[in-house]
Amino acid sequence: MTQHYETILNHYQFTQEDSDILMSLEQRMQPLREEFINGFYDYIWKFGETATFLKNKEVISYHREKIQEWFVNLFCGKYDMNYFIYLYKIGEIHVKIGLPTHYVNAAFTYVRTFISKQLQNDCNNREKLLKELRAVEKIIDVNLDVLTSSYREEELSKFLSMSKGERKILIGLKHFTSYANLLLAGALALVAIFAVSLFSYDVYNMFFSDEEIQKGILTVFGSLLILWAAIELIHEEIKHLQGDGFAIGTFIMLAMAALIRKILIYSLSPSKMHELLIIGLVTVGLAVAYWLVGINKRTLID
């Protein structure tokens, strides 16, 4: 452990001078702990899922106290094994409660901004300011490194605890999923091409066929809905390939667009009323499913 924390400090070129600088800042930062925590909470509440982890007043009060303690400890000037054990315990708690590492990284943006702003407001000596900012950046990076290392160690321990066969299966499934997603993206691009062709064909028929202009307009409008839904689906699949969740709602929207096109066409034909009723009921069912998916998504965010 001793060798490990010393290696981390060396990698960030953290020196005794940096420690001394940070210790000299403690008296300036200590009175700001309340201002810091108020701004910190304003910042993290904008994440959307903060309430999932801070569920009641008791938890919030405890969390506020610990964040203030951590903030002041940034300037303790003694970054030894005990300090690193303290950081590792914080990281383990984050892993235990399932806090996404993204939120940890994002919260550190506020920490950097707050401290930098205070230093710039209080210091008129540019050379001194630059040294203070460098020291602060180093200790913040060290903290972020240690806190997020708990996530890496957790993932690694889970992976290593698997048998050789299980690891091969997991790796194989990841490769298969990647190829399947690429295949799906290609298929969606093909669907978009067909949607463009359908739209063009309907526009052609509206002007150069014997069908009624009213029916032609509704048919073109329905094709345009399908094209729009297909483009939205491609956008969502691109987001999925970049790491976002699977957009089941957009698939439902595409199916609804296709059914709405049928409804627009059949609405002009009295003989199709039975089919129109069935398609209408299916569309309503899809609309309810789309609404439920949206409600579930908003619940997770709130």
C-alpha positions in Angstrom: 0.0 0.0 0.0 2.8 2.4 0.9 4.6 1.8 -2.3 1.4 2.2 -4.3 0.4 5.6 -2.9 3.9 6.9 -3.3 3.8 5.8 -6.9 0.6 7.6 -7.6 2.1 10.9 -6.1 5.2 10.4 -8.2 3.2 9.9 -11.4 1.5 13.2 -10.8 4.8 14.8 -9.9 3.3 15.8 -6.6 6.1 17.3 -4.5 6.6 18.5 -0.9 6.3 22.1 -2.2 2.8 21.2 -3.4 1.9 19.8 0.0 3.2 23.0 1.7 1.2 25.2 -0.8 -2.0 23.2 -0.1 -1.5 23.4 3.6 -1.1 27.2 3.4 -4.5 27.4 1.6 -6.4 25.6 4.4 -7.1 28.8 6.4 -8.5 30.4 3.3 -10.6 27.4 2.3 -11.9 26.4 5.8 -14.4 29.3 6.1 -15.7 28.5 2.6 -16.9 25.0 3.4 -20.5 26.1 3.7 -20.5 28.0 0.5 -18.8 25.1 -1.2 -21.3 22.5 -0.1 -24.3 24.7 -1.0 -22.9 25.2 -4.5 -22.0 21.5 -4.7 -25.5 20.4 -4.0 -27.0 22.9 -6.5 -24.6 21.3 -9.0 -25.3 17.6 -8.3 -29.1 17.9 -8.1 -29.0 18.8 -11.8 -27.7 15.3 -12.6 -31.3 14.0 -12.5 -30.7 10.8 -10.5 -29.2 12.3 -7.3 -32.3 11.6 -5.3 -31.8 7.9 -5.9 -28.7 8.0 -3.7 -29.7 10.8 -1.3 -33.1 9.5 -0.3 -33.9 11.4 2.9 -32.9 14.4 5.1 -30.8 12.2 7.4 -28.7 10.8 4.5 -28.4 14.3 3.0 -27.2 15.7 6.3 -24.6 13.0 6.7 -23.5 13.3 3.1 -23.1 17.1 3.4 -21.0 16.7 6.5 -18.7 14.1 4.8 -18.3 16.2 1.6 -17.3 19.2 3.6 -14.8 17.1 5.6 -13.4 15.8 2.3 -13.1 19.4 0.9 -11.2 20.6 3.9 -8.9 17.5 3.8 -7.8 18.5 0.3 -5.7 21.1 2.0 -4.5 19.0 5.0 -0.9 19.0 3.6 -0.3 15.4 4.7 -0.9 13.0 1.9 0.3 9.7 3.4 -1.0 6.2 3.6 -3.8 7.1 6.0 -5.0 9.8 3.6 -5.1 7.3 0.7 -6.9 4.7 2.9 -9.5 7.4 3.6 -9.9 8.0 -0.1 -10.2 4.3 -0.9 -12.9 3.9 1.7 -14.9 6.7 0.0 -14.5 5.0 -3.4 -15.6 1.6 -1.9 -18.8 3.3 -0.6 -19.5 4.7 -4.0 -19.2 1.3 -5.6 -21.3 -0.3 -2.8 -24.3 2.1 -3.4 -23.9 1.8 -7.2 -23.0 5.4 -7.8 -22.0 5.7 -11.5 -18.4 6.8 -11.9 -19.7 9.4 -14.4 -21.2 11.4 -11.6 -18.0 11.3 -9.6 -16.1 12.7 -12.6 -18.7 15.3 -13.3 -18.8 16.5 -9.6 -15.1 17.1 -9.8 -15.7 19.8 -12.4 -17.5 21.8 -9.8 -14.7 21.3 -7.3 -12.1 22.5 -9.7 -14.1 25.5 -10.7 -15.0 26.5 -7.2 -11.4 26.4 -5.9 -9.9 28.0 -9.0 -12.4 30.9 -8.7 -11.6 31.5 -5.0 -7.9 31.4 -5.7 -8.1 33.9 -8.5 -10.3 36.2 -6.5 -7.9 36.3 -3.5 -4.5 36.4 -5.2 -2.8 39.3 -6.9 0.5 37.7 -7.4 0.4 35.8 -10.8 3.4 33.5 -10.1 2.0 32.5 -6.7 -1.4 31.9 -8.2 0.0 29.6 -10.9 1.8 27.5 -8.2 -1.4 27.3 -6.1 -3.5 26.3 -9.1 -0.9 23.6 -10.1 -0.9 22.2 -6.6 -4.7 22.1 -6.5 -5.0 20.5 -9.9 -2.5 17.8 -8.8 -4.3 16.9 -5.6 -7.7 16.9 -7.3 -6.4 14.5 -10.0 -4.9 12.3 -7.4 -8.2 12.1 -5.5 -10.1 11.4 -8.7 -7.7 8.7 -9.6 -8.0 6.9 -6.3 -11.8 7.3 -6.1 -12.4 5.8 -9.5 -9.8 3.1 -9.0 -12.3 1.4 -6.8 -14.6 0.9 -9.8 -11.8 -0.6 -11.9 -10.8 -2.9 -9.1 -14.4 -4.0 -8.6 -14.9 -4.8 -12.3 -11.5 -6.6 -12.4 -12.3 -8.7 -9.3 -15.6 -9.8 -10.8 -13.9 -10.7 -14.1 -11.1 -12.6 -12.4 -13.6 -14.5 -10.2 -15.1 -16.1 -13.3 -13.9 -19.4 -14.6 -11.8 -19.5 -17.8 -14.9 -20.8 -19.7 -17.1 -18.0 -18.3 -14.6 -15.3 -19.3 -14.4 -16.7 -22.8 -18.2 -16.7 -23.1 -18.4 -13.1 -21.7 -15.8 -11.9 -24.2 -17.5 -13.8 -27.0 -20.9 -12.3 -26.1 -19.4 -8.8 -26.1 -17.9 -9.3 -29.6 -21.2 -10.7 -30.8 -23.2 -7.8 -29.4 -20.8 -5.3 -31.1 -21.3 -7.0 -34.5 -25.0 -7.4 -34.0 -25.3 -3.6 -33.2 -23.4 -2.8 -36.4 -25.6 -5.1 -38.4 -28.7 -3.4 -36.9 -27.3 0.0 -37.8 -26.8 -1.2 -41.4 -30.3 -2.6 -41.5 -31.7 0.7 -40.2 -29.8 2.6 -42.9 -31.4 0.2 -45.5 -34.9 0.9 -44.0 -34.2 4.6 -44.3 -33.3 4.1 -48.0 -36.6 2.1 -48.6 -38.5 4.9 -46.7 -37.0 7.5 -49.1 -37.9 5.3 -52.1 -41.5 4.9 -50.7 -41.9 8.6 -50.2 -40.6 9.3 -53.7 -42.9 6.7 -55.2 -45.9 8.1 -53.5 -45.0 11.7 -54.6 -44.7 10.3 -58.2 -48.1 8.6 -58.0 -49.7 11.7 -56.6 -48.8 13.7 -59.8 -48.7 11.0 -62.5 -51.3 8.4 -61.6 -55.1 8.3 -61.8 -55.6 8.1 -58.0 -57.5 11.0 -56.2 -55.3 13.9 -55.2 -56.7 13.7 -51.7 -55.6 10.1 -51.3 -52.2 11.0 -52.8 -51.6 13.7 -50.3 -52.5 11.5 -47.4 -50.3 8.7 -48.7 -47.4 11.0 -49.1 -47.9 12.4 -45.6 -47.9 8.8 -44.2 -44.7 8.0 -46.1 -43.1 11.1 -44.7 -44.1 10.0 -41.2 -42.3 6.6 -41.8 -39.2 8.4 -43.1 -39.1 10.7 -40.1 -39.5 7.8 -37.7 -36.7 5.8 -39.5 -34.3 8.8 -39.3 -35.1 9.1 -35.5 -34.4 5.4 -35.1 -31.0 5.8 -36.8 -30.2 8.7 -34.5 -31.1 6.6 -31.4 -29.1 3.6 -32.7 -26.0 5.9 -33.1 -26.5 7.0 -29.5 -26.8 3.3 -28.5 -23.5 2.5 -30.2 -21.9 5.4 -28.3 -23.0 3.9 -25.0 -26.6 5.0 -24.4 -29.5 2.7 -23.6 -31.6 0.9 -26.1 -34.4 3.1 -27.5 -37.4 0.7 -27.5 -39.7 3.8 -27.7 -38.4 4.8 -31.1 -39.1 1.3 -32.5 -42.7 1.7 -31.2 -42.8 5.1 -32.8 -41.8 3.7 -36.2 -44.5 1.0 -36.0 -47.1 3.7 -35.1 -46.0 5.8 -38.1 -46.5 2.8 -40.4 -50.0 2.1 -39.0 -50.9 5.8 -39.2 -50.0 5.7 -42.9 -52.5 2.8 -43.3 -55.2 4.7 -41.4 -54.8 7.8 -43.6 -55.1 5.7 -46.7 -58.0 3.5 -45.5 -59.9 6.5 -44.1 -60.9 7.4 -47.7 -62.4 4.0 -48.4 -65.8 3.1 -46.7 -65.2 -0.6 -47.6 -62.1 -0.7 -45.4 -63.9 0.4 -42.1 -63.4 -3.1 -40.5 -59.6 -3.0 -41.2 -59.5 0.6 -40.2 -61.0 -0.2 -36.8 -58.5 -3.0 -36.2 -55.5 -0.9 -37.2 -56.8 1.9 -35.0 -57.0 -0.4 -32.0 -53.5 -1.6 -32.6 -52.2 1.9 -32.9 -53.9 2.9 -29.6 -52.2 -0.1 -28.0 -48.8 1.0 -29.3 -49.5 4.6 -28.2 -50.2 3.3 -24.6 -47.0 1.2 -24.8 -45.0 4.3 -25.9 -46.5 6.3 -23.1 -45.6 3.6 -20.5 -42.1 3.5 -21.8 -41.8 7.3 -21.5 -43.3 7.2 -17.9 -40.8 4.5 -16.9 -37.9 6.6 -18.4 -38.9 9.7 -16.6 -39.3 7.8 -13.3 -35.8 6.6 -13.6 -34.5 10.1 -14.2 -36.5 11.6 -11.4 
